[in-house]
Amino acid sequence: MTDLSMGLLYGGATLAVMFTGMPIAFALGAVALVFMYAFMPVSSLDMVTQNVYEEMASITLLSIPLFILKGAAIGRSPAGQDLYLALHAWMRRIPGGLGIANVVACGLFAAMAGSSPATCSAIGSAGIPEMRKRGYSPGFAAGIIAAGGTLGILLPPSITMILYAVAAEQSLGRLFLAGIVPALLLIALFSCYTAWRYRHEYSVAEAALQRHGTASPFPKEGPMSRRDKLAMLPRVLPFIILLLGVMVALYGGYATPSETAGLGALLALGLIAGIYRIWRPRQLEPILSATLKESTMLMLIIGMSLLYSYVMSYLHISQSTAQWIVGMHLSRWVLLAAILLLVIVLGFFLPPVSIILMTAPIILPPLKAAGFDLVWFGVIMTIVMELGLIHPPVGLNIFVIKNTAPDIALRDIVWGVMPFVVLMLLAVVLICAFPAISLWLPNMLMN
């Protein structure tokens, strides 16, 4: 059987199994085991556990459960609501300040929790009702939170970037640094659109008031004293200090990523115990249970994805596909566009973890041969995979928002996130045109 036939059979079998509804980890593992039995030496089946263990025996992967614990501790405490309320208090006088406060709160909370769904749930549960109460249309309010939640896999500590660093054999520190300025760019784009959209909806409401006497959905808010604003900071500042402390420990060379993850998890547990009095076993059980479930699910997907990639490499599917792509002699930007389109399509069906581990052996060699910086591409790929969290038909964040605000129609949520999809594509174009947006900071700090 030719490499082409083998590759088509392997890919077709994977899609067929996935469309049965089988969980992704089991689907990838089942396809890999069947092809090992059919096309590889029988002795390879005896080495499955050893292969999976060797692939996962990475000190970098050890940080994933610890970062998940840190995110669960923060995500299941009132920290998100306090962060949102504090930002709202200080930005309420800005046109669209409530929406901008939600965008910034999503960015900060995503950086602390490292989880897009957790960010949508924590900030959305408080932010969406407040925005709707102050006149924001349901779709607009939902779109702000859904798009803001995508920052969770771009800002460090990002589990997605950890996996990319392992798959691409790149510096995790450089990847984390490379994601910071693009994340700030996205926050700025989201905030500018939020302010413009607020002004538009406000002007429409005012015009309706003047023409038809329709009551404006935008209530007038009274002033807030500086003392009241300052009173909201004590509960927020410790978590901001935690975020900065973790970054200093990591980039200052004081701790490895795994040590930083452990330090962040312990400090997060200490903060919720000291600030919110969450320390009893009954209160900690949901945090530990969520950490165990998410870590087990994620590590199982990682293990099966690595086994899937190992079989693909053994059967020369990835090497042949990479050679075929290089042999097409595409211009470097056409090659990049084709690969990003593939990632977008895969985002319809697969989570970022599986996309990275399944496609890395195929797409990274041609990109490297074309002269692209793999750290820069990691940022681009991460943003494109973020699109998979908010674009139909899967869009995990869309369904998280639907669960958080069940009275908002799914159609309104989808239309609410589409402008943010366009803004994310604009950010990709800007980073492609000006690579220094992502590479300037790691080049400056890590030479």
C-alpha positions as CSV (number, residue, x, y, z in Angstrom):
1,M,0.0,0.0,0.0
2,T,1.4,3.4,-1.0
3,D,1.9,6.2,1.6
4,L,-0.9,8.2,-0.1
5,S,-3.4,5.3,0.3
6,M,-2.3,4.7,3.8
7,G,-2.7,8.3,4.7
8,L,-6.2,8.5,3.2
9,L,-7.2,5.3,5.0
10,Y,-5.8,6.6,8.3
11,G,-7.5,10.0,8.0
12,G,-10.8,8.5,6.7
13,A,-10.9,6.0,9.6
14,T,-10.3,8.8,12.1
15,L,-13.1,10.9,10.8
16,A,-15.5,7.9,10.6
17,V,-14.8,7.0,14.2
18,M,-15.2,10.6,15.4
19,F,-18.5,11.0,13.7
20,T,-19.9,8.1,15.7
21,G,-19.8,10.4,18.7
22,M,-17.0,8.5,20.5
23,P,-14.9,10.7,22.8
24,I,-11.9,12.2,21.1
25,A,-9.3,10.4,23.3
26,F,-10.9,7.0,22.8
27,A,-11.4,7.6,19.0
28,L,-7.8,8.5,18.5
29,G,-6.6,5.6,20.6
30,A,-8.9,3.1,18.9
31,V,-7.7,4.1,15.4
32,A,-4.1,4.0,16.5
33,L,-4.5,0.5,18.0
34,V,-6.3,-0.9,15.0
35,F,-3.6,0.3,12.6
36,M,-0.9,-0.9,14.9
37,Y,-2.5,-4.4,14.8
38,A,-3.0,-4.3,11.0
39,F,0.1,-2.7,9.7
40,M,2.8,-2.8,12.4
41,P,4.6,-5.7,14.0
42,V,2.5,-7.6,16.6
43,S,5.2,-6.9,19.2
44,S,4.4,-3.1,18.9
45,L,1.1,-3.8,20.7
46,D,3.0,-5.0,23.7
47,M,4.8,-1.6,23.8
48,V,1.7,0.6,23.8
49,T,1.8,1.5,27.4
50,Q,5.6,2.1,27.3
51,N,5.3,4.3,24.2
52,V,2.6,6.4,25.7
53,Y,4.5,6.7,29.0
54,E,7.7,7.7,27.2
55,E,5.9,10.3,25.1
56,M,4.2,11.8,28.2
57,A,7.3,11.6,30.4
58,S,8.0,15.3,30.0
59,I,8.7,17.7,32.8
60,T,6.9,20.4,30.9
61,L,3.6,18.4,30.8
62,L,3.8,18.0,34.6
63,S,2.9,21.7,34.9
64,I,-0.5,21.1,33.2
65,P,-2.4,19.6,36.2
66,L,-0.8,22.2,38.5
67,F,-2.0,25.1,36.3
68,I,-5.4,23.5,36.1
69,L,-5.5,23.4,39.9
70,K,-4.6,27.1,40.0
71,G,-7.3,27.9,37.5
72,A,-9.9,25.8,39.3
73,A,-9.1,27.5,42.6
74,I,-9.5,31.0,41.1
75,G,-12.4,30.0,38.8
76,R,-14.6,28.5,41.5
77,S,-14.2,31.4,43.9
78,P,-15.9,34.8,43.7
79,A,-12.6,36.3,42.4
80,G,-14.0,36.7,38.9
81,Q,-17.0,38.6,40.0
82,D,-14.9,40.9,42.3
83,L,-12.5,41.6,39.5
84,Y,-15.3,42.5,37.2
85,L,-17.0,44.8,39.7
86,A,-13.7,46.6,40.5
87,L,-13.0,47.2,36.8
88,H,-16.6,48.4,36.3
89,A,-16.3,50.8,39.2
90,W,-13.2,52.5,37.7
91,M,-14.4,52.4,34.0
92,R,-18.0,53.3,34.4
93,R,-17.7,56.9,33.1
94,I,-16.1,55.7,29.8
95,P,-18.6,55.3,26.9
96,G,-19.1,51.5,26.7
97,G,-16.9,51.3,29.9
98,L,-19.0,48.4,31.2
99,G,-18.3,46.3,28.1
100,I,-14.7,47.3,28.1
101,A,-14.4,46.3,31.8
102,N,-15.8,42.9,30.8
103,V,-13.1,42.5,28.1
104,V,-10.3,43.5,30.4
105,A,-11.7,41.3,33.2
106,C,-11.8,38.4,30.8
107,G,-8.2,39.0,29.9
108,L,-6.9,39.3,33.5
109,F,-9.0,36.4,34.7
110,A,-7.9,34.2,31.7
111,A,-4.3,35.0,32.6
112,M,-4.9,33.8,36.2
113,A,-7.1,30.8,35.4
114,G,-5.7,29.7,32.1
115,S,-9.1,28.4,30.9
116,S,-11.4,29.9,28.3
117,P,-14.6,28.1,29.5
118,A,-13.9,29.0,33.1
119,T,-13.4,32.7,32.1
120,C,-16.7,32.7,30.2
121,S,-18.5,31.2,33.1
122,A,-16.9,33.3,35.9
123,I,-17.1,36.7,34.2
124,G,-20.2,36.0,32.2
125,S,-22.3,35.0,35.2
126,A,-21.9,38.5,36.6
127,G,-21.1,40.5,33.5
128,I,-23.9,39.5,31.1
129,P,-26.8,40.4,33.5
130,E,-25.2,43.7,34.4
131,M,-24.7,44.6,30.7
132,R,-28.2,43.7,29.8
133,K,-29.5,45.6,32.8
134,R,-27.7,48.7,31.4
135,G,-29.1,48.5,27.9
136,Y,-26.6,46.2,26.0
137,S,-28.4,43.9,23.5
138,P,-28.3,40.2,24.5
139,G,-26.2,39.2,21.5
140,F,-23.7,42.0,22.0
141,A,-23.3,41.2,25.7
142,A,-22.9,37.5,25.0
143,G,-20.3,38.2,22.2
144,I,-18.1,40.3,24.5
145,I,-17.8,37.5,27.1
146,A,-17.5,34.6,24.6
147,A,-14.7,36.5,22.7
148,G,-13.0,37.7,25.9
149,G,-12.9,34.1,27.1
150,T,-10.7,33.0,24.1
151,L,-7.8,34.9,25.6
152,G,-7.4,32.0,28.0
153,I,-5.3,30.0,25.6
154,L,-3.2,32.9,24.5
155,L,-2.1,34.6,27.7
156,P,0.3,32.7,29.9
157,P,0.0,30.2,31.6
158,S,-1.5,28.6,28.5
159,I,-2.0,24.9,28.4
160,T,-2.3,25.1,24.6
161,M,1.1,26.8,24.4
162,I,2.6,24.2,26.7
163,L,1.6,21.5,24.4
164,Y,2.8,23.4,21.3
165,A,6.2,23.9,23.0
166,V,6.4,20.2,23.5
167,A,5.3,19.3,20.0
168,A,7.4,21.9,18.2
169,E,10.4,21.6,20.6
170,Q,10.4,25.3,21.2
171,S,11.2,27.3,24.4
172,L,8.1,27.6,26.6
173,G,9.3,30.9,28.0
174,R,9.7,32.4,24.6
175,L,6.2,31.2,23.6
176,F,4.6,32.6,26.7
177,L,6.3,36.0,26.1
178,A,5.4,35.9,22.4
179,G,1.7,35.7,23.3
180,I,1.5,38.7,25.6
181,V,1.6,41.6,23.1
182,P,-0.8,39.8,20.6
183,A,-3.2,39.2,23.6
184,L,-3.0,43.0,24.4
185,L,-3.7,43.7,20.8
186,L,-6.8,41.6,20.8
187,I,-8.0,43.2,24.1
188,A,-7.5,46.7,22.4
189,L,-9.4,45.6,19.3
190,F,-12.2,44.1,21.3
191,S,-12.4,47.2,23.5
192,C,-12.5,49.6,20.5
193,Y,-15.2,47.6,18.9
194,T,-17.1,47.5,22.2
195,A,-17.0,51.3,22.6
196,W,-18.1,51.8,19.0
197,R,-20.9,49.3,19.2
198,Y,-22.1,50.8,22.5
199,R,-22.2,54.3,21.0
200,H,-24.1,52.9,18.0
201,E,-26.7,51.1,20.1
202,Y,-27.0,54.2,22.4
203,S,-27.6,56.5,19.5
204,V,-30.2,54.2,18.0
205,A,-32.0,54.2,21.4
206,E,-31.8,58.0,21.7
207,A,-33.2,58.3,18.2
208,A,-36.1,56.0,19.0
209,L,-36.8,58.1,22.2
210,Q,-37.0,61.3,20.2
211,R,-39.1,59.9,17.4
212,H,-41.5,57.6,19.1
213,G,-41.0,58.3,22.8
214,T,-39.7,54.8,23.4
215,A,-38.0,54.5,26.8
216,S,-34.3,54.2,26.5
217,P,-32.8,50.9,27.8
218,F,-29.7,52.8,28.9
219,P,-30.3,54.0,32.5
220,K,-28.4,57.0,33.9
221,E,-25.9,56.0,36.5
222,G,-25.0,58.2,39.4
223,P,-21.4,59.1,40.4
224,M,-19.3,56.8,42.5
225,S,-17.0,58.1,45.2
226,R,-13.3,57.4,45.1
227,R,-13.6,55.8,48.5
228,D,-16.1,53.3,47.1
229,K,-13.8,52.6,44.2
230,L,-10.8,52.1,46.4
231,A,-12.8,49.8,48.7
232,M,-13.1,47.3,45.9
233,L,-9.4,46.9,45.3
234,P,-8.2,44.8,48.3
235,R,-9.9,41.6,47.1
236,V,-8.6,42.0,43.6
237,L,-5.0,43.2,44.1
238,P,-3.8,39.9,45.7
239,F,-4.7,37.9,42.6
240,I,-3.1,40.5,40.3
241,I,0.1,40.2,42.5
242,L,-0.2,36.4,42.2
243,L,-0.2,36.8,38.4
244,L,2.8,39.1,38.4
245,G,4.6,37.0,40.9
246,V,4.2,33.9,38.7
247,M,5.5,35.8,35.7
248,V,8.5,37.1,37.6
249,A,9.4,33.7,38.9
250,L,9.2,32.2,35.5
251,Y,10.9,34.8,33.4
252,G,13.3,35.9,36.1
253,G,14.8,32.4,36.1
254,Y,13.9,31.8,39.7
255,A,11.8,28.7,38.9
256,T,11.1,26.2,36.1
257,P,7.6,26.1,34.5
258,S,6.6,23.2,36.6
259,E,7.9,24.8,39.8
260,T,6.1,28.0,38.8
261,A,2.9,26.1,38.3
262,G,3.1,24.4,41.7
263,L,3.9,27.8,43.3
264,G,0.9,29.4,41.6
265,A,-1.4,26.6,42.6
266,L,-0.4,26.8,46.3
267,L,-0.6,30.6,46.4
268,A,-4.1,30.5,44.7
269,L,-5.3,28.0,47.3
270,G,-3.9,30.2,50.0
271,L,-5.5,33.4,48.6
272,I,-9.0,31.9,48.4
273,A,-8.6,30.5,51.9
274,G,-7.5,33.9,53.3
275,I,-9.8,36.2,51.3
276,Y,-13.0,34.1,50.8
277,R,-12.6,31.6,53.7
278,I,-12.6,28.6,51.3
279,W,-10.5,26.1,53.2
280,R,-12.8,23.5,54.6
281,P,-12.8,20.0,52.9
282,R,-16.4,20.4,51.8
283,Q,-15.5,23.7,50.1
284,L,-12.3,22.4,48.5
285,E,-14.0,19.2,47.2
286,P,-15.5,20.9,44.0
287,I,-12.1,22.5,43.3
288,L,-10.1,19.3,43.7
289,S,-12.8,17.2,41.9
290,A,-12.8,19.6,38.9
291,T,-9.0,19.6,38.8
292,L,-8.9,15.8,38.8
293,K,-11.6,15.4,36.1
294,E,-10.1,18.0,33.8
295,S,-6.5,16.8,34.3
296,T,-7.5,13.2,33.7
297,M,-9.5,14.1,30.5
298,L,-6.7,16.3,29.2
299,M,-3.9,13.9,29.9
300,L,-5.8,11.1,28.3
301,I,-6.3,13.1,25.2
302,I,-2.6,14.0,25.2
303,G,-1.6,10.4,25.6
304,M,-3.8,9.1,22.9
305,S,-2.9,12.0,20.6
306,L,0.8,11.2,21.0
307,L,0.1,7.5,20.3
308,Y,-1.9,8.5,17.2
309,S,1.0,10.7,16.1
310,Y,3.5,7.9,16.8
311,V,1.6,5.4,14.6
312,M,1.3,8.1,11.9
313,S,5.0,8.6,11.9
314,Y,5.8,4.9,12.0
315,L,3.6,4.4,8.9
316,H,5.4,7.3,7.2
317,I,2.2,9.2,6.8
318,S,3.4,12.5,8.4
319,Q,6.8,12.4,6.6
320,S,5.3,11.7,3.2
321,T,2.7,14.4,3.7
322,A,5.3,16.9,4.7
323,Q,7.5,16.0,1.7
324,W,4.5,16.3,-0.6
325,I,3.7,19.8,0.8
326,V,7.3,20.9,0.4
327,G,7.3,19.4,-3.1
328,M,4.4,21.5,-4.2
329,H,6.8,24.5,-4.1
330,L,4.1,26.9,-2.8
331,S,5.0,30.4,-2.0
332,R,5.6,30.7,1.8
333,W,2.5,32.8,2.3
334,V,0.2,30.5,0.3
335,L,1.6,27.6,2.3
336,L,0.9,29.5,5.6
337,A,-2.7,30.4,4.4
338,A,-3.4,26.7,3.4
339,I,-2.2,25.4,6.8
340,L,-4.2,28.0,8.7
341,L,-7.3,27.1,6.7
342,L,-6.7,23.5,7.6
343,V,-6.5,24.4,11.3
344,I,-9.7,26.4,11.0
345,V,-11.5,23.4,9.5
346,L,-10.1,21.0,12.1
347,G,-11.4,23.5,14.7
348,F,-14.9,22.6,13.7
349,F,-14.5,19.1,15.1
350,L,-11.4,19.0,17.4
351,P,-10.2,20.8,20.5
352,P,-6.8,22.7,20.3
353,V,-5.0,19.9,22.2
354,S,-5.8,17.3,19.5
355,I,-5.2,19.8,16.6
356,I,-1.7,20.6,17.8
357,L,-0.5,17.0,18.5
358,M,-2.1,15.6,15.4
359,T,-0.9,18.2,12.9
360,A,2.5,19.2,14.3
361,P,4.5,16.3,12.6
362,I,2.9,17.3,9.3
363,I,2.8,21.1,9.2
364,L,5.9,22.1,11.2
365,P,8.6,20.7,8.9
366,P,7.3,22.6,5.8
367,L,6.9,25.8,7.7
368,K,10.4,25.5,9.1
369,A,11.7,24.8,5.6
370,A,9.9,27.9,4.3
371,G,11.8,30.0,6.9
372,F,9.0,30.8,9.3
373,D,9.8,31.3,13.0
374,L,8.0,28.5,14.9
375,V,7.5,30.6,18.0
376,W,5.8,33.2,15.8
377,F,3.7,30.5,14.1
378,G,2.7,29.2,17.5
379,V,1.1,32.5,18.4
380,I,-0.7,32.6,15.0
381,M,-1.9,29.1,15.3
382,T,-3.1,29.7,18.9
383,I,-5.2,32.7,17.7
384,V,-6.6,30.7,14.8
385,M,-7.5,27.9,17.2
386,E,-9.2,30.5,19.5
387,L,-11.6,31.0,16.6
388,G,-12.7,27.4,17.0
389,L,-14.0,28.3,20.5
390,I,-16.4,30.9,19.2
391,H,-17.3,30.0,15.6
392,P,-20.0,27.6,14.7
393,P,-20.8,24.7,14.4
394,V,-19.0,23.6,17.6
395,G,-17.8,26.8,19.4
396,L,-17.3,25.6,23.0
397,N,-17.5,29.2,24.4
398,I,-20.9,29.7,22.6
399,F,-22.4,26.8,24.5
400,V,-20.8,27.9,27.8
401,I,-22.5,31.3,27.3
402,K,-25.8,29.6,26.4
403,N,-25.6,27.6,29.6
404,T,-24.7,30.8,31.6
405,A,-27.5,32.8,30.1
406,P,-30.1,30.3,28.8
407,D,-32.6,33.0,28.0
408,I,-30.4,34.4,25.2
409,A,-31.2,32.7,21.9
410,L,-28.4,30.7,20.3
411,R,-28.8,32.7,17.1
412,D,-28.2,36.0,18.9
413,I,-25.1,34.6,20.6
414,V,-23.7,33.4,17.2
415,W,-24.3,36.8,15.5
416,G,-22.9,38.5,18.6
417,V,-19.6,36.8,18.3
418,M,-19.1,37.1,14.5
419,P,-17.7,40.7,14.7
420,F,-15.1,39.4,17.1
421,V,-14.2,36.6,14.7
422,V,-13.4,39.3,12.1
423,L,-11.3,41.2,14.6
424,M,-9.3,38.1,15.4
425,L,-8.7,37.5,11.7
426,L,-7.6,41.1,11.5
427,A,-5.1,40.5,14.4
428,V,-3.7,37.4,12.5
429,V,-3.2,39.6,9.4
430,L,-1.4,42.3,11.5
431,I,0.9,39.8,13.2
432,C,1.7,38.2,9.8
433,A,2.5,41.7,8.3
434,F,4.4,42.8,11.4
435,P,6.0,39.7,13.1
436,A,7.7,42.0,15.7
437,I,4.2,42.2,17.4
438,S,4.8,38.7,18.8
439,L,8.6,38.4,18.6
440,W,9.7,41.8,20.0
441,L,9.2,40.9,23.7
442,P,10.8,37.5,23.7
443,N,13.7,38.8,21.6
444,M,14.2,41.7,24.0
445,L,14.0,39.7,27.3
446,M,15.5,36.4,26.2
447,N,17.9,37.6,23.5
